[in-house]
Every structure is written in structure tokens, then in C-alpha cells.
Amino acid sequence: MSDVPLAVFDVDGVVADVRHRLKHLASRPKNWQAFFAAADRDEPLQPGLDLVHRYVRDHQLVWLTGRPERLRVVTERWFADHGLPAGRLLMRPDNDRRAARDYKSDRLRRLAAGGTVAVVVDDDPEVVARLRRDGHPVQLADWVPHAKTLRQAQERDGRT
């Protein structure tokens, strides 16, 4: 257990702008392959980048994302390309289809057992509400409107 408190950040909608990819989820059937294949082209979200850089000075950075594990290399490269520290990267197992709020609550509970969670930053209002109910200090990343398509992908489809 470390004495350095944890700052836990989501990726999509917090530091990575996924709006250009949502078109792949708006139709039926959803094109998950195209949605995830375009992750390397996400633009950075400056408010999120600024917040990460502020916290990383005196916190241990943990990325807690609903992105599937198969995007690890793409995600790590994206962090490096945009000047973000690698931190510890926790990704959803490829076959995990739980709602984002359930997946993240479970992972955060395990993280908190090993250290002090100082802040969790997430863009999903349902994740934020759940983590607050669980007693975690949460900040809603509200610099990009949370699209219905993304909410459905996170909460109903359990895919991001």
C-alpha cells in the first residue's frame, strides 16, 4: 500500500474526444469494430489533459476505462502521442459486458482496498452517481455533452 493518494481517470469523454466515432454506434447493427478501430484518431480534450497534469504532480495516476483490453497498445500509444503520463491502465476484459457503472464500481472497490482514492474523474453521469453512492470522491467531466449513443454503449451494451 502506497502513501501517495490515487487520482483515477476515465479515458473516453475525459481526455479523448470520441464524438467522431459515435456514428458507428448510431445505426443497427452497431459497428463496434469500426468504433474501436478509430480510437487512435480521437482528438485530445484539453480540460481533461490539464486536470490529469495537475493531479499527477502529487498523486499516483490510474486510468480506469471501459475500453476493451484489446485496445491497450492503441491507448498507451495515444497517451504518449498526447503527452499524457502512462500511469496504471485498467481496461475492461474483452468479454466483460457489464454496465460501465458496475464494472467501474467493482474495479474501484479493489483499488480503494489498496490505497486512498483522492478523486475519480468520469464523464458518465450514471457511473458518477454509482461511485458517489459507493462513497468515492467523484468529479463529473462535463466538458463534452454526454451523448445518448455513448451512454447506451456504456450502460446497456457494456462495451466502453
N, C-alpha and C positions, 0 to 999 in steps of 0.2 A: 504494500500500500504506500502510495506516494503522498507527501505533504502538499504537493502542488495541486491546486484545485483544477477540475476539468471544465473546459468550455466545449460543449457539444454542438456541432453544427450539421444541419442538413445540407445537401448539395443543390438539388434541383429546386429552383424558385428562391433560393437563398443567395448562392454565389453564381449559379449557372442559369441563364435565361433559356427556358425550354419552349417558349411560346412558338418558335418556328417549327417545332416538332409536333405540336398538338394536332395538326391537320391529319396526321396518321392515325389518330385515335377518334376522330370525329365521325368516321364512317363505319359501316358494318360490312364485313367483319373488320375489327380493328387490325391495323398493320403494325404489330408490335416489333417485328423485325426492322422495319423502316424507322420506327420511332427511336429505337435504341441505336441503330446504325448511324443516326445523325447526331448523337451525343457529343461527338468530337467537334461539332460546329457550333455549339452553344456559345453565345456571347457572355462575357462576364457581367455580373451585376455589381456595380461599384459600391452601393451601400453595404452589401454583404462582404465584399472584399475588405472594405475599410473596417468593418466590425471584427472580422477574423484577425486582421493585423493588430487591432487594438487589444484583443484578448490574448493573442499568442505571446505577448510580452511577458505576462506573468501567470499564464495558465497552460496546462497541458491540453493540446488540441486533439479532439476526437471528432471524426466525421462519422455521422450516423445517417446513412442514406438507404432509401428503399430501392436504389438501383441494384440490379442483379449482379451477383458475384462475377459473372462472365464479362462485365464491363470494368473490372478492376484496372487493367492496363490502360484502357482509354481514359478512365477517370484520373488515375495518377499522372498520366501524361498531360491531361487538361490542367490539373493543378500546377504542374511545373511550367507549362506554357503561359500561365496567367499569374505567375509569381506567388502562388499560394503554398504555404508550408504543407508538407505531406501529412504530418500528424499520424494518428492511428485511424485507419479506414475500416469501418464496419459496414459491410454490404449484405443485402438480403441474399440468402441462399437461392440459387436459381429455381428451385422447386417450391419455394415458400410463397403461398398466395394469400396469406393473412392480410387483413386490412392494415394499412400503414400504422394506425394508432395502436393496434395490438402488437405488431412486430416491434415498433419502436419502444413501446412501454416495456416489453419483455427485455429487450437489449439494454435499455436504460436502467432497469432494476438491477441487472447483473453488473453494469458499470458502477452504479452507486454503491454496491456492496464492497467494491474495492477502492473507493476514493470519494472525495467530496465533489459533487457536481455543482458548480457555481452558476452555470447558465446553460440552457438548451435553446437554440435558435432554429425555428422551423417555420415554414410558410403555410402549412396545412392547419386550418383552424380546428379541425377535429383532432388532430394529433396534439395540438397545443392544449385544447380543453382536457383531453385524457391525461396528458402529462401533468397538468396543474392539479387535476383530481388525485393523481398519484403522489402529489406533494413536491414535485420538482419545480425549480425556478425556470420559467419559460418565457421567452420573448418571441412574439409573433413577427416574422419577417413579412412586412406588409408593403414592401416597395414595388411589388408586382401584383396586380389583382389575381386572386386565386381562381383560375378558370374552372368551370364546371367539368370540362373534359378531364383535366388533371385530377380534380377531386375524385371523380369516378374511377380513374385509373388507380389512385392510391387507396381509396376506401372500399370500393366494391370489387375491383378486379385484382387488387393486391399485387400490382406489377411494378410500382415505382415508389 
